[in-house]
Amino acid sequence: MKIALFSDIHANLPALEAFFADLEHQNPDAVYCLGDLVGYNIWPNEVINAIRQRGIPTIAGNYDFGIGRASNDCGCAYKTEEEKANGAISISFTNQLVKEEERKYLRSLPAHIKLEFQLNNDKLNLLLVHGSPRKINEYLFEDRDEKSLQRIMQEADADILCFGHTHKPYHRILEIDEAEAKRYRHAINIGSVGKPKDGDQRGGYVLLHIDESSSIHQRESVRVEFVRFPYDVEKAAKAVEDSPLPDAYAESLRKGV
């Protein structure tokens, strides 16, 4: 089974349209969105409706949660006063743009999606979240302490944990020694479609490959494919510059940071 996972579009319609075009060549068996449809650009309604029209199962990101409730708090962790001030402009502008029907949709989104596979006499649990199983806006960075990551996944009963929020893709395989055999868990950050922060301006998503041979006891039996695709970055950046949004967001798109 080939599962396409994408996240953190952040109202970037050119990136989302390019993602859908790229996805047509992949022919996945299922598609899931891990949230943060809105914020930081001018097309929140268009992004929401493009995903709704395709019937894509979607969970709420922290920005979706805030905008869905017409809140001025997106649950974002800004590092500087400048970032905080820019963020205040972004959420205020997004709240002005989002229409009531689209806001209602954001309010209805679930926090998690859990899929249970029965393979090789093993149960394989796939958990989709935005930030972490514990909190919608918790950041699980690549350098997270292994014991902490193990504990989070164990408490969530997740063999494969897929998430976004940091906009930096990675795949970590965690090894657990059990009495009978070694067990493996997979922590996968799927990156960002519309606001990458890993130095690559291209949008990104993940293809997760699970088949009849996949097992919690086989390290390489779950395959993770990171896909990058080009899109009209300048169109998205120019839209920011022609709006009340801070120009810093345009430069972030151009630099992929």
N, C-alpha and C positions, 0 to 999 in steps of 0.2 A: 504494500500500500504506500502510495506517495502522497504525503500531506503537505500542502503549501501553508506557511505561516507568515503573516506580515503584521507590522505594528507601526505606531508612531508616524502617521501620515501628516499630522499637524497642518490641516487645511491646505496642503500643497497639491492642488488638483493636477498640474502637469506631471508630477511624480507619480500620482496614483494612476493616471491614464497610461503612463508608460509601463507601470507595473502590470496592469491588466493586459496590455499588449504582449509583454514578455511572458506572462503566465499562459497565454494561449498556446505557446510553443512547448510548454512543459507538460500539459495534459495531466494535472494532478487528480487524484481520486477524491480529495476533499480540500477545502480552503477554510481557514479560520483567521480572524483578525483579533489581535491582542490589545486593541484600544489606542487611545489618544488620536482620535480622528480630527480634533479641532485645535485651535491656538496657533499663533505665530505667523499666520498668513491670511489671505482674504477670501478663501473659498470653503469655509466650514460647512455651509449648507450643501454645496455641490458634492463635497466629499462624503458627507453623511448619506445623501441620497444615492450616490453611485454604489455605495456598499449595500444600502437597503434594497435597491432595485435588483441586485444580484442574489439577494437572500443569503448573504454570507454570515454565518454565526459569528458574533462579535461580543467581546467583553468590554467593560468600561475601563478606560484609563483614568488616571487622576485628573487630567484636564477635562475629560468628558464628564466625570463626576461633578466637578465644580460648575461647569457651564450648564449641565443638566438641571442644576438647582439655582441657577442665576446667581451664583456666589462669586465674590471677588477674590476667592482663594482657590488656586489651582493645585495646592499641595506640592508645589515645586520647591526644590531646595536651591535657591540662588546663593552664590558664593560672595557676591559683592553688592554694595549699595546700588551701583549702576545697573547690575543685572536685576536687582529687585525692583528698581524704578521702571526699567524696560518691561519687566514682567507684568507690572501693574497696568501699563498701557495696553499690553497684549490682551490680558483677560478682560479689561473693560471694553476694548474694541470688539473682541469676539462676542461678548455678551450683547453688544449692540447689533451685531450681524445675524446671530442665530435666531431663526424663526421659531414660533411656538411649537409647531409640529415636530421640527427637528430636535428641539430641546426636550420634548416629551419622549422621543425615541432614546435620547441619551440617558434620561432618567430610568428607563426600563432595562438597560443593559445589565447582564449578570456580572458578578465579580470574578467568577472562575468557570472554566469548562473542564470537566474530567471525563476521560475516555478510558475504558477498561478493556484490554485485549486478553483473550485466552489463547495462549500459544505454547506448544511444547510442554503441556502440563504446567506451565508457568502462568501466573497472572502478571500482566505488564500494564502498569498504570501510567497514563500520560495526563499530566496536569498543565493546563494553560492558564497563566495569570498575567497581569500587567507588570507589577513591580515585584512582589513576592507573594507566597501563600498567606503571609501574615498581615501584610499591609499593602494597599494599592500603590503607595508612593515610596516603598522601600527600595533602595538601590542595591542590586546584586552585581557588583563590579567583578571583573575577572580575577582580581587579587583577593577576593573574599576568603577569609580563613576557611580551610577545608573542613574543620570540625564544625564550624558554624553552618556551612552550606549543607553538610551531612545532616545536621540536626534539623534544619529547616525542611529538608526533603523527607526525612524520616517521619517527622510530626505530621507532614501533609500526605503521607503514604504515596509518594510520587517516585516512580522509577525513572521517569523522564519528566523534567520540569522545563517548560518553555516560557520565556518571559521577554519583555522589552524594557522600556523606561530609560535605560542608560544610553540608548542609541549606539552602543558599541558591541558588535557581534562577537561571540566566542562560544566554544564548546569545551566543557570540562567533564572528564569521566572520573567518577569517584569510585574507589575500590573499597569494598567492605569484606573483611574476613569473617566467614560464618563457619559453623562446625562442619557442615556437609561440603561446602564449596565456596569459592569467591563469588561475591555478588557485585554488580556494577550499577551505578546510577549515573544519569546524564543530565547535566545542567546546561541549558542552551539559551543564550541570549540571541534573539533573532534579528537584532539591529533595527534600522529605521528606514522606512520607505521615503519619507519626506523631509527628514532633518538629521541626516547622518552626522556623527561626531567622531569618527575614527580617522579623519584626514582624507577620506575618499568622498568626493561630492556626489557620486552615483548613489541611487537608491539601493536598498538591500532587503532581502528576505531569505527565508530558509525553506528548503525542501527536506522533509523528514521521511526517511525510508524505513518502513517496518514491514517485515514479511514473515512467512511461516517459520523461518529459522531464527527469528529474533528471540533473544532470551536474556533474562536478568543475569545469567551466569556466563554469558559470552560477551567479552569486552567490545568486540567490533561488530556485533550483530545488529546494532542500531546505527544507521548511517545518516550523517548530517551533511547536507550540501548547502553551502552559502552561495547565494546568487547575487550578483551586482548587475545593474542595468543603467544605461545612460538615460537622461531625460533633459528637457529644456530648462536647465538651471537658471539661465538668464531671464527667462520669462517669469519664473517664480520669484527671482530676486528683484526684478523690476517692479513686480506687483507690490512687493513690500515697500519699495522706495516711493511708489506713487500713492501710498496709503498713510494713515496716521501712525503706522507701526514704526518702531525704531529701525534706522538703516543698518544697525548692527546685525539684525536678523538676515538681511540680504547678504552681507559679507560672510556670515556663517554658512549660508547655503553655497556660496561660491567656493569656500575653502573646505567645506565638509567638517566643520568643527562646532 
